[in-house]
Amino acid sequence: MSLRQRIATSPMARVAAFPGRARMVARHDVGVLRNSARWLVKSREHTNFTYDLQPLNREHLAWWVANAAGTPVSVVRDYIDEADHDADLIEHVLAATRVSDRRGLADDEVRLGKRLGWYALVRAMRPSHVVETGTDKGLGSVVLAAALLRNGSGRLTTVDVNSASGYLITGRYAAVTDRVVGDSLAVLAELVAPVDLFLHDSLHTREHEYAEFEAVEERLARGAVVLSDNSHVTDALPSWAEKTGRSFTYWHEWPASHWYPGSGIGLAQFVAPE
Ligand SMILES: C[S@@+](CC[C@H](N)C(=O)[O-])C[C@H]1O[C@@H](n2cnc3c(N)ncnc32)[C@H](O)[C@@H]1O
């Protein structure tokens, strides 16, 4: 038996492995600390953080959307690039941010992260009616609206309890968007037009999230897709999907150069028989 094997089988193994293990953890933690310090100094965001995606994570996103929508991955990659390089959208967000009364808490860079996935799903699935709960500044709303504008059809309903929300939703993006101020559960109960794509991004408690899926259930069109921005935290969407006979899949974000570990997109839909 070699010395290395003898140590590996002895109680000393833990001690011998400690320096290498400590180096690995330190390398990881220093990276997080560096990103945290840079963010504290450079960013002004205090909630609903924005960031770019790591390149491999974008590629995973393209495949995930392609599988969900039944669209060739090369086409989905083009959709993702289209959103990322949409000069009109970027200039619109920057200009609306500059004149907003919340500009002190927003960065002057447009980073779409997971919203690239929302955009690609709308481009690939061409929904007539998209519903987003939780508008906040309206970044997700203008991304969804930009996809509908490129599709040449479809409307977005976005709901928020906060009447000061949605300052980004102006101009051509407002033309395809119905902003509603109110509690999402009350608003969903009153929806008339069938919903083709639903996105939960409002109050992130399991109870509220699940209640939204139940409230929208009767209003979903055939083949509708249901998304959650909270599937990295709760099992509300997979539970509802199982109860209603739908499939559930999930893609997780890997933010580039950010301390935040990322959220993701949960997706429920009926699977068409082979
Ligand atoms: C995470 S933010 C939405 C982010 C947005 N979708 C985006 O892409 O940037 C959550 C929003 O949900 C809103 N909200 C909280 N409780 C709500 C409720 N019961 N009904 C509707 N909106 C609610 C908050 O006011 C907040 O603006």
The ligand as an SDF file (V2000), in Angstrom:
LIG
                    3D

 27 29  0  0  0  0  0  0  0  0999 V2000
  -40.4610   41.1570   -8.4190 C   0  0  0  0  0  0  0  0  0  0  0  0
  -41.4080   42.5930   -8.6880 S   0  0  0  0  0  0  0  0  0  0  0  0
  -41.9710   42.4000  -10.3520 C   0  0  0  0  0  0  0  0  0  0  0  0
  -40.8360   42.4520  -11.3300 C   0  0  0  0  0  0  0  0  0  0  0  0
  -41.2260   42.6310  -12.7800 C   0  0  0  0  0  0  0  0  0  0  0  0
  -42.0910   41.5690  -13.2650 N   0  0  0  0  0  0  0  0  0  0  0  0
  -39.9980   42.7100  -13.6390 C   0  0  0  0  0  0  0  0  0  0  0  0
  -39.8480   41.9560  -14.5960 O   0  0  0  0  0  0  0  0  0  0  0  0
  -39.1240   43.5440  -13.3470 O   0  0  0  0  0  0  0  0  0  0  0  0
  -42.8270   42.2570   -7.7190 C   0  0  0  0  0  0  0  0  0  0  0  0
  -43.9520   43.2670   -7.8280 C   0  0  0  0  0  0  0  0  0  0  0  0
  -45.1350   42.6340   -7.3400 O   0  0  0  0  0  0  0  0  0  0  0  0
  -45.9720   43.6210   -6.7780 C   0  0  0  0  0  0  0  0  0  0  0  0
  -46.9650   42.9680   -5.8980 N   0  0  0  0  0  0  0  0  0  0  0  0
  -46.8170   42.5380   -4.6200 C   0  0  0  0  0  0  0  0  0  0  0  0
  -47.9410   41.9890   -4.1630 N   0  0  0  0  0  0  0  0  0  0  0  0
  -48.8470   42.0400   -5.1790 C   0  0  0  0  0  0  0  0  0  0  0  0
  -50.2080   41.6290   -5.3230 C   0  0  0  0  0  0  0  0  0  0  0  0
  -50.8630   41.0500   -4.3220 N   0  0  0  0  0  0  0  0  0  0  0  0
  -50.8230   41.8470   -6.5080 N   0  0  0  0  0  0  0  0  0  0  0  0
  -50.1650   42.4570   -7.5270 C   0  0  0  0  0  0  0  0  0  0  0  0
  -48.8690   42.8640   -7.4490 N   0  0  0  0  0  0  0  0  0  0  0  0
  -48.2320   42.6700   -6.2850 C   0  0  0  0  0  0  0  0  0  0  0  0
  -45.0060   44.5550   -6.0750 C   0  0  0  0  0  0  0  0  0  0  0  0
  -45.5910   45.8300   -5.9070 O   0  0  0  0  0  0  0  0  0  0  0  0
  -43.7920   44.5380   -7.0160 C   0  0  0  0  0  0  0  0  0  0  0  0
  -43.7910   45.6700   -7.8580 O   0  0  0  0  0  0  0  0  0  0  0  0
  1  2  1  0
  2  3  1  0
  2 10  1  0
  3  4  1  0
  4  5  1  0
  5  6  1  0
  5  7  1  0
  7  8  2  0
  7  9  1  0
 10 11  1  0
 11 12  1  0
 11 26  1  0
 12 13  1  0
 13 14  1  0
 13 24  1  0
 14 15  1  0
 14 23  1  0
 15 16  2  0
 16 17  1  0
 17 18  1  0
 17 23  2  0
 18 19  1  0
 18 20  2  0
 20 21  1  0
 21 22  2  0
 22 23  1  0
 24 25  1  0
 24 26  1  0
 26 27  1  0
M  CHG  2   2   1   9  -1
M  END
$$$$
